[in-house]
């Protein structure tokens, strides 16, 4: 518009100047509309984040060093505006929740933790067991009062086992119970003082499965002590066991436990349909025909058959049956399990990987692992000579080891969905993450109230899905996967925010120590954005327009 207006005076000596001033006016008007801001560094302050359980004495010492220290109260969430002006942050108490770590990632943080609080700060037990099992709860109590006792109670306040403290040092204790009925239960650890007055109680949610008689097939290239003790152990549990030992090519010796006698000259789809678990070694797999191997693989992929590979030296050197597991050589020929039992290994450990599920661990060492193949899975272990536990009379430890090894790989009752429960503690109003596998395409996940939950798929594994949500009430609840009808359910227990405070405080302290130990030692500069005063651009626009208005009048004079 300005160019058209001024074109009639293009011969004038001020034509170029007028066009330039017009462009300045247009730019100033555009800048007024865009509202630009400038980025500048601020000096920044030191602040202290006060989390649960902080000590006033620590806060007083920091204030003596820096009287201008800014205090921020943490109530399980952080407002980023509270941290913007802080160059360095001290954290006192048990620390921030792990889901808030990202908000402090660009800050110079010093975590000054206090002591672990008194109470049960660590507990280890199976959240899922089988009817009739001897169930064990192992826990650690920090700073107990002498004379106090911990009672393991079943639903209905039925006392099952107890322990009394006779010293004030941190104490590890173990309690046991025999599980008599299937279902979802809440057992409790109840603390009482020396007079029997109840102090506190902590819930132990437990899912008890009904006792099953499994149909197990064992294929062996040759008999071993490990196989001998394992088959007797499974038979003593009243499972149906068929053992086929290879004598020569095409000739076998059969053993039958809790079942009718029958021969199994070849593996076919009909025979494998009735099998809940297939246990075989590398030699037995290699002796199968290609057709039989294909039948086994199809039964795993399409029918959900579980296969446990009995390990031998060839598992770590040669070709592995069905799936390849990766191992790392170690100098350890024996290792302590988490229950304190010492067992022998082949001198290898599993390499951690996103496509395997650890079924038995000792600390960070993977001793048994499972890989999925379609609806079914294949599992194996690096343990050897576990029968030595029986020879030493430790039958309970032997049962615990093999229950952990075999239970995850059993044929799933639900062939449509497989839930991968991480056994994490689920708290009210905190995120709960769970994964599941299914080949269903059109489905929805619903919570206990019937509300649909958002589902995300794994970018690398086609049939792996995950759900994250925030439970609002404590107690037993179910997730449901539905198409036209409900096809699968998963039970989970939600803890109240007041449950297991000593345990959650200890876990949070350790998580904060681990995360913030790598915090940058140098203070990083803090920048803020501030809008540029629009008056400057308005004055430029006003002066430019004034010149364009006045210049023609002066030229006419």
LINSULZI-V259651 format. One record per residue. PSI is psi in whole degrees, 0 to 359 (* if undefined). D_FIRST is the distance of its C-alpha to the first C-alpha in Angstrom with 2 decimals. Layout:
BEGIN
psi: {PSI/PSI}
d_first: {D_FIRST/D_FIRST}
END
This chain:
BEGIN
psi: {315/322/318/319/321/351/329/341/33/339/350/149/342/12/311/322/317/319/319/318/321/319/322/319/318/316/319/321/320/319/323/322/325/341/67/159/152/148/126/152/137/159/321/155/169/141/161/129/114/110/176/132/16/155/131/327/321/317/318/320/319/322/329/324/327/93/339/14/129/128/135/124/130/120/56/18/154/134/120/330/334/341/348/320/3/127/324/140/127/138/123/150/211/348/178/161/144/331/355/2/320/332/346/10/329/12/154/110/136/114/114/86/153/200/155/136/156/148/185/105/2/135/141/121/160/126/349/129/179/142/131/348/153/109/132/135/120/130/165/132/124/130/60/156/131/132/340/157/156/127/129/119/139/167/139/13/33/114/131/323/159/163/142/139/131/12/161/359/159/133/134/130/163/135/152/157/151/124/122/346/148/159/184/122/165/97/167/146/115/126/133/149/185/341/359/4/132/133/310/164/143/134/148/84/136/130/114/119/148/148/134/151/107/153/110/134/128/124/124/140/326/152/145/166/323/316/318/311/327/316/322/323/314/323/324/338/6/23/152/120/127/120/128/109/129/126/300/185/115/359/135/156/132/146/142/134/124/33/168/155/135/151/155/80/326/149/127/170/323/317/323/342/327/359/129/332/132/122/123/162/174/321/319/321/316/335/348/148/165/324/319/320/319/322/318/314/320/320/325/309/319/333/357/21/141/138/130/123/116/120/149/180/325/337/330/348/318/197/135/143/140/297/153/123/146/137/160/132/139/156/353/122/348/155/148/128/171/339/8/354/136/128/161/152/169/1/22/159/153/143/126/141/153/343/12/154/117/123/344/125/157/102/237/4/127/116/339/146/160/137/141/144/96/229/340/191/163/137/155/182/163/2/151/158/40/341/341/333/320/321/331/1/8/68/328/319/320/316/319/319/309/335/319/325/320/329/316/336/0/151/125/138/323/109/357/322/136/118/129/83/127/356/28/155/125/120/150/135/20/154/136/121/132/143/154/158/134/150/3/144/316/92/168/151/130/146/189/333/357/0/140/141/145/138/138/140/150/134/339/327/115/319/14/127/159/152/136/128/173/101/141/345/151/157/184/134/172/142/146/138/125/146/254/336/173/124/343/149/155/123/141/153/133/122/150/156/339/354/143/47/318/319/313/326/317/315/322/320/313/320/319/318/318/321/315/357/338/11/141/129/336/141/129/142/150/130/142/154/136/132/137/138/120/347/326/311/329/321/320/315/318/316/320/315/325/318/314/331/322/327/315/326/320/325/324/326/*}
d_first: {0.00/3.81/5.41/5.23/6.15/8.66/9.94/12.35/13.99/14.35/18.09/18.10/19.99/17.51/14.49/15.21/15.94/12.71/10.77/13.54/13.39/9.74/11.04/14.08/12.48/10.88/14.36/16.23/14.69/15.58/19.00/19.62/19.28/21.52/24.22/25.73/29.46/31.71/35.10/38.03/41.78/44.08/47.72/48.97/52.21/55.34/56.06/58.98/58.76/61.79/62.95/65.99/69.29/68.03/70.64/70.22/72.14/69.53/66.73/68.70/69.17/65.44/64.68/67.19/65.33/61.91/62.02/58.22/58.50/56.19/58.01/56.48/58.63/58.50/59.29/58.81/55.02/52.57/49.34/47.10/45.74/49.31/49.34/45.90/47.10/50.46/51.14/54.71/56.33/60.06/61.36/64.64/66.78/66.81/63.17/60.09/60.06/59.35/56.32/54.71/55.32/51.80/50.41/52.41/51.79/49.54/51.81/54.81/57.53/61.20/63.29/66.40/68.46/71.57/74.76/75.00/75.89/79.38/79.94/79.71/76.90/77.47/78.87/79.49/80.64/79.99/77.62/79.03/82.75/85.36/87.96/91.19/89.56/90.62/87.33/86.85/84.58/84.29/82.59/82.42/82.93/81.75/83.97/86.28/88.68/92.31/93.97/90.83/90.74/88.24/89.21/87.79/87.64/87.15/85.50/87.76/88.47/91.12/92.00/92.37/92.63/92.28/92.38/93.34/92.08/94.80/92.63/89.39/87.84/85.12/86.95/86.31/88.08/88.47/89.31/90.26/90.51/91.66/89.10/90.92/88.32/84.97/81.77/79.09/80.70/79.95/82.72/82.60/83.66/85.11/85.94/88.90/90.54/94.22/95.23/93.39/90.51/87.26/84.51/81.75/81.23/78.83/78.09/78.89/77.25/79.22/78.89/82.38/82.61/85.63/88.29/88.00/90.40/88.41/89.31/89.19/89.88/90.83/91.04/92.70/93.62/96.58/97.71/96.87/97.74/94.11/94.26/97.72/96.75/93.42/95.02/97.71/95.11/93.13/96.35/97.46/94.29/95.52/92.86/93.79/93.99/94.75/95.36/95.59/96.98/96.94/100.38/99.88/97.62/97.62/100.16/99.31/101.06/99.87/100.13/99.51/98.85/98.61/98.14/100.08/101.14/99.13/98.33/94.87/95.27/91.59/88.37/86.68/83.96/86.58/88.35/85.17/83.92/86.57/85.96/84.07/84.27/85.17/86.58/87.21/87.53/86.20/89.49/89.62/86.07/86.90/90.04/88.07/87.34/83.77/83.96/85.07/82.33/79.75/81.32/81.09/77.45/76.60/78.47/76.40/73.03/73.59/76.40/75.68/78.90/79.27/80.91/82.37/83.20/86.37/85.56/87.67/87.18/85.68/82.78/81.50/82.35/82.24/80.14/79.54/80.13/77.15/74.56/74.11/74.26/73.48/75.89/76.31/79.71/81.15/84.37/85.16/87.98/88.11/85.54/85.70/84.08/82.32/85.53/87.44/89.28/89.62/89.25/89.40/86.51/86.27/84.54/81.02/78.09/75.18/71.81/69.28/66.71/64.17/65.99/69.39/70.75/73.19/76.30/78.49/77.44/79.14/76.60/73.85/76.27/75.87/79.35/78.58/75.46/74.33/71.84/70.63/71.06/69.64/71.33/74.16/74.56/76.73/78.10/80.39/81.54/82.62/85.67/89.15/92.72/91.69/95.13/96.44/95.21/97.68/100.45/99.88/100.14/96.47/95.89/93.21/91.07/91.60/90.53/87.43/86.38/86.84/85.30/82.13/82.27/82.92/81.29/77.63/78.42/80.34/79.13/76.62/77.74/74.19/73.13/69.65/68.32/69.46/68.47/68.14/68.91/68.35/70.86/68.47/69.14/66.85/66.01/64.56/60.79/60.55/59.15/61.66/60.97/63.04/62.91/64.47/64.92/64.68/63.79/62.67/59.09/58.52/59.87/58.97/60.42/61.46/62.79/65.83/63.94/62.59/59.00/57.25/56.42/53.66/55.12/53.85/55.24/56.29/54.05/57.11/59.94/59.22/61.65/61.16/59.28/58.83/58.30/57.38/57.76/58.93/62.27/62.50/66.30/69.33/72.11/72.63/69.82/68.91/65.91/65.91/64.44/64.16/63.24/64.72/67.39/68.12/69.06/69.52/69.85/69.84/71.50/70.24/71.27/68.90/70.26/69.67/67.77/71.10/73.02/74.03/72.42/74.51/73.73/69.97/69.90/71.73/69.43/66.33/67.77/68.52/65.06/63.38/65.72/64.99/61.19/60.70/63.26/60.56/58.03/56.41/58.53/55.65/53.27/49.74/46.83/44.93/41.16/39.07/35.35/33.84/30.36/28.51/28.07/24.51/24.94/24.28/20.77/20.14/21.36/19.14/16.03/17.59/18.45/15.13/13.42/16.55/16.31/12.80/14.25/17.62/17.18/16.29/19.28/21.56/20.76/21.73/24.95}
END
